[in-house]
Amino acid sequence: MDASSATRTVSVTRMTSGDHACLGFDDDETRWELRAAYADIGLSRGEQVVFFTDRATTPAVAAEQLSAGGFPLGPALMDGRLVVVNDVPGYDPVTGFDPVERAATWVELTDKARHDGFSGIRAVGDMGWATEPGVDQDLLVEYETGLSPLFAEIGFTAICEYDRRKYGGELLDRVRGAHPKQVLRHLGALDITRTGTELRVAGDVDLATREEFDSALARALTGPDRPGLLDLSELCFMDVHAASTLVRLAGGLPRDHLLAVRSRPEQDRVIRLCGAVEVPQLVLGEG
C-alpha cells in the first residue's frame, strides 16, 4: 500500500464533507468527548448530525453526556438538528445485515437533510451490532470498503465506532484498512506515522505533546533513512516551539538532502517566521 492509499490519521475536528473514518475506542467518556466536538463542528456548518447508538442511549442520555463534556447541545436535539437513532438500519438479528439496504439508507438520509435545508449530514455509528454471531465479518469489511466512494460522492460524513473491548485485533486491523481515515483516540492527541519516504503528523503539537513531537522528528531526521516529505496538513495546531524545532533539525541535514514540507498556510507562516528561509534543506509551499 502506497502513501496515497494508506489509512490517514486525523483529528475529529479536521473531518470534512464526505470523509469516512473509523474510531477504535476503549473508553466511553473519551468517545463522548469526540462525539461532542464532531457534532458541534457539524452544527456550526449547518449540517444535520445523527448519532446511531445502542438502545440504552436515549436523546436524554445523549444530552446529558454532551453537556458533561462542555457542549450544551440540548436545543439541537429538540429542533432536529441533532438526532439520536437507536435502530440499526439494514440489520436483522436473525438474518444479519443487508449492505445494499444500509447504503440506500445513507443516500436517503442525505437527500432528506438537504431537502430540509441542511448543508449536509454527518453521522456517528456504534458498530457494536456487528459483533453478533449472525454478522459475516468478511461481508462487513467489504461493505465498509465500498462506502468510502459513496460517501465522497454524496457528501455523507461518517465515523464508524468500534469498541476495542469487543473486537479482536485482526478484525480491527481489517476494518481500519477499509477506511480512508481513522480518528485520533482523544482530543488534543498527536500521531506521527511513517509511510515510505513520507512522515505524517496529525493532531496537536503544543505543550502537552511537545516532547513526543521533538523526539520523533529528531529520530526521523537524524537516522540513515530520512524522509523526503513531512506532511503537516492534518495538524490542528502547531506552536512556535515545534516550528523552531523543525527548522533547527532541518538545518542539521546534509546539504544534499531536501525535506519538502506539506502544510496549510497558517503553518507555513509560522515555520517561515522561525527562520526557514535560512535553511536551504527545507522546501516549503507544498500544501
N, C-alpha and C positions, 0 to 999 in steps of 0.2 A: 504494500500500500504506500503510495507516494504522499508527499506533504499536502498536496491539494485535496486528497480524498480522505485523509485520516480524520478521525473524530476530533473536533476542536473543543477545548475547554473554554467556557465563557462565564462571566458573572451573570446572574439572573437579571441584573439591571441593564445588561447590554444586548438582550434579546430583541430582535426586530421582527417586523411582519413576515410571516411565512417560515420562521425558524421552527425546527423540530428537534427538541433536546430531551435527554434523559437525565434523571436525578437519582442517584443511588444514595439513600439516606439510612441512618440508623438511630436518629434522634428526632422525636416528634416536635419538640419545641423549635428546633432549628428549621425543620420543614415548614412550620407555620410562619417563621420569620421570612423565609424565602417566598412563600405564597403571598404574604402581605406586601412585600416590596414589588413583586411581579404584578400583583393586582393593581397596586397604586399607580404604577407606571402606565399600565394599560388604560386605566380610567382617565388619567391625565391626557392621554392621546385620543380620547373619545371612543375607545374600544369597549365592547361588551366583554366581561370576564366571567368565565364559567368554571366552577370547581366540580369535578366529578369525583365524589368521595365515597367512603364506605357508609353504610346505613346509619351508623351512630353519629355521623357528623351532620347535624341539622343546621339550618340557617342561624338559629340562636347560638349554637356551639361555635359556628364559624365567626359570628360577630364578636363573641367573647374572646376567641383566640386572636383575632386580628387586632382588637382593641388592646389586648395584653401586650402585643408587640409594638404598640405605638401607632397603629393605623386604625383610627375610628371610622370604619367603612360601613357602619350600620345603615346610614342613609342610602348607600349604593345598593345594599341588599333589599331595602324597602322599595326602591323605584325600578328595580330590574336591571340596573347597570351591572350588578354582580349577582350571579345566580349559583345556587348550590343544588346539585343534582345527585341523588342517592342511587339512581338506577344506572345500570351498565348497558349502554346501547349495544345491540347485536350480540348479547351474551345470554346463554341459557345454561343453567346448572347441569342439565342432563345431556344436551347435545353439544355443549361447548360454545364457541363463538363463531360468528359469521363475518369474515373480513369485508366482504362486499357491502353488507348492511351497515357495518360500522363506518366504512369510508363514505357511504352515501349520507350518513348522519352528519358528518363533518361538513360536507358540501351544503346540505340543507340548513344547518345552523349558521354557516357563513352568509348564505343568501338572505336568511331571515334577519340577521343582525344588521346587514347593510340596508335592507328594506325598512327596518325600524329606525334608521337614522344614525347607526353607529358607523365609525370609520373602519371597523374590522372586528375581529374576535380573537381572544386568546383564552386558552384553557389549561388547566392542570388536571391530570387524570391519575387517580390512585390505581395502580395496576395490581393490587392485592388479589383481585379475582383470578388473575392469570396463574396463580399457584394451585388452583383447584385441579383435581385429578382428570377432569374431562377436557382440559385445555391442551391442545397439541403445541408443544413448545417450538417445534420446527416451523409450524404454521404461524405462530406468534412472531418469530424473528422475521419471517418472510413478509408478514403484514406490516411490521414496523418499518422495514426497509422500503416498502412500496409507498408508505405515507409521505416520505420526505419530498418527492417531486410533486405530489398532490398538494401538500400544504404550501409549498413555494408558489405553485400556480394560483391557488385561490386566496392566499394571504391569511391562512389559518395558523396562528402561532400556538405552539403546544409544548408542555413539559409532561413527560411520562414519568411518574414517580414509582421507583422500585425499592421496596424495603429490603435492605441487605440482611435483615434478620430472618427473612422468609425465603430469599432466593439463594441458590448456590452460586459460587464464584464463576463457574463455567458458563452458566446461563447469563449471568450479569455481564460477562465479557462479550458474549454474543449479542446481547441486547444493546450494549454500549456501541458496538460496531455497526449496529443497524441505524444509529442516529448520527446525523452530521455533527451534532454538538452535544456536549454534556455540561451540566450546570455545576459550578463550584458549590461545594457542600455547605458553605455558610457565607454570609455577607462579610465583606472585608478580607476574604481569603486571598491567597496568592498561589498561582500554579505556573510552574516553569517546565516546559516539555521540549525535548529534543527530538526532531524528526528529520533524519538525514542531515543535511547541512543547515537546517533551519532551527533556530531556538525561539520558541514562542513563550510569551509572558502574558498572563491573563489575571484579572482581579485588581488588587490594590497594592501599590508599593508605598507604604507610609511607615510611621514609627513602629507599628506592630510587626510589620513584615520586612523591615529594612535589613536585618541581619540575614534572613533567608535569601533575599534578593542578592545582596552583596556577595555572599559565599558561592551561590550557584553561578552567578555571572563570572566571578573570578575563576572558578574551576573550568568553566567552558572556554574562557578566552586565554587561559594560560596553559591549557593542555595541548597535546600534539595534534588533536583532531578538532581544530577550531571551527565554529560555524561561520558561514559566509553571510547569513541573513539573520537579523534579530527582529522578530515581529512583535511590536508593542501595540498593535492596533486594537487588541482586546483589553487593554488596560483601562480601568475606570478612573484611576488616579495614580499620578506619579509625582513624587515630591522632588524638591531640588537636590536633596541628598542622593537620590537614586540617579538622577541625570548626571550629577557630578561624578558619581562612581563609574557610570558608563563611559564618560569622556576620559576619565583617568585611566581606566583599564584599556580602552581602545588606543590610547596614546602609547601604551606599552607593547602593542602588537608589532610584529615585524613590518617594515615599511612596505613590503610587497603583499601584505595580507589586508585586503579591504573588507570592511564589515558594513554591509548595507543595513539600514535601519528603516523598517516599515512602521509608520506611526501616523497618528492623527495630527492635525495642525497644532493643537494646543500642546501636545507632547513635543513636537518638533521645535516649537518656540522655546520651551524650557531647556531642551538639550543644547540649542544654539546659544542661549544666554549663558550656559555653563562652560562655554569655550570650545564648542565642537568645531568651529571654523578653523581652529588652530591645530586640529588633528587630521592630517591628510588620510589616515586609515579609515575614517568614518565617512560613509556616503549616506547623506540624509535625503529626504524628499521621496521616499519610497512608499508613501501612504496610499 
